[in-house]
Amino acid sequence: MGLDKAKTVQGQEIMITKKDGKVMVDNATVVATDVKAKNGVIHVIDAVIMPK
């Protein structure tokens, strides 16, 4: 895994980690990756990340 954090559109940093073989974004688990959309690629998580 190459990233350990990323910046949101609002400028907030979110942590990217690996736990028990699963990729986590803050406390959300990535459940689907590389879903192709008309205007980009989607990665699905199992929770809503709210701004702090």
Secondary structure, 3 states (H helix, E strand, C coil): CCCCEEECCCCCEEEEEEECCEEEECCEEEEEEEEEECCEEEEEECCCCCCC
